[in-house]
Amino acid sequence: MAGAAEMMPGPSDLGPVMAEAGLETGVLGLRMSGVPLASIADAMGTPTYVYSADVIERRYHALDQALAGVPHRICFAVKSNSNLGVLRVLRDCGAGADLVSGGELKRALAAGFAPEHIVFSGVGKSRAELRLAAESALGHVNVESLEELQRLGEVANELGAEVRVGIRVNPDVTAETHPYISTGQGGIKFGVPADQVLKAVEIIKKNPRLKLSCIAMHLGSQLVDATPYAEGIARLLKLIAEVRAAGAHDLDSVDIGGGLGIRYAGDPGIDLEKYSAAVVTPLRPLGLTVYVEPGRYLVGSAGVLLTEVMYRKHSGGKDFVIVDAAMNDLLRPSLYRAWHGIVEVTPKGRAVKPVDVVGPICETGDFLALGRPMPEVEPGERLAILGAGAYGFVMSSNYNTRGRAAEVLIRDGGWHVVRPREDVEELFRTEAVDPFTPTTVGKPK
Ligand SMILES: Cc1ncc(COP(=O)(O)O)c(C=O)c1O
């Protein structure tokens, strides 16, 4: 049955999800942080991502408050939403940045983050990326294997640069979330296994260019329970004692990763009070700066994807609503069976019945919702897909040669285009239409 296929049950009342997103319904239809979404859809067309700076700021300050009991730095996980306008909002709040590629490093610098407030994570950083990191004098570079650490040492020596290193440990803690985004248990690709950490310390001690500044972990994404943080921190504390005993005297920070879950459906998301207790109480006595790397928590609720209903059809005993957003715009439902609330931009109080909300892409897996109770919306009406601010646009693609959606940022009652819709001709402008001409044929060496 289609409805049963979705991982999370939908709530009958989306009120709490909408409140967290700064969404209200009034005479002008659905408004986000005071701005009618219909007016944005009229001006920009659809699909269009809309983010609220007010909501992002509110989330940042709530987390900042939860961590007030320890010296800390909130490094926004740029992978979750790398739009420069969004990055600037977070930088202005005082955030640092957490990155996983050289491309993200260039973005973070372009958005104005101070290099010393940047953490570079990632399981497979290339030599060129390590070089860029070393040249940029980042807050720390989190290594994920002994070989990567050796390579970082070589790069530091070549450049004559001092590099602050974090060892991202695999704490072997299993957090309850989708298996694709669970990253802290043993037997997966992330982190240095605990029994190799002292070897890493020895490598660092032998290279005067490397300073072991941080012990790090990241447990996974969309964690709604604080218990795994407490378990992971307990393991980090043991390792920190061991690495200090092994002579790591430059250690000044501990990085507990991101992963704080948000409310998509009935689940309330992480409880900040419980998170604070799990984090602050055990870490305070260490006297280290606590780094956190949240992405989804800061921006997930702050974004919606606007889409327009194109057609309806009844087939095989089911009703379909075909919209102009697709899996290339928002991959999460197809990839993880993730559940996103979908609401009308101009509610009309109609009866609901279950439908599959699907996009125009030529894949049966191209759906945004399955068996979802929805009002009987007509072609031309707009819908808002909630909780689309994190891992939305950044995971979008040009599949089926579709230009990626426009992005808009709401601030102080006004809205601004922070990325225009992609022009389809631009997508293939650099491709060779006649690849076998003498100038374009590659020659064997
Ligand atoms: C190393 C690291 N830090 C932070 C994050 C951000 O996670 P989230 O958006 O769930 O907070 C991720 C996400 O996969 C990650 O891999």
The ligand as an ORCA input file, in Angstrom:
! r2SCAN-3c Opt
* xyz 0 1
  C      31.129     15.548      9.865
  C      29.737     16.092      9.827
  N      29.436     17.141     10.605
  C      28.210     17.685     10.602
  C      27.202     17.176      9.809
  C      25.865     17.845      9.841
  O      24.852     17.007     10.214
  P      23.414     17.614     10.541
  O      22.960     18.386      9.358
  O      22.572     16.427     10.799
  O      23.570     18.467     11.743
  C      27.457     16.070      9.003
  C      26.384     15.505      8.177
  O      26.425     14.474      7.605
  C      28.766     15.519      8.992
  O      29.069     14.470      8.231
*
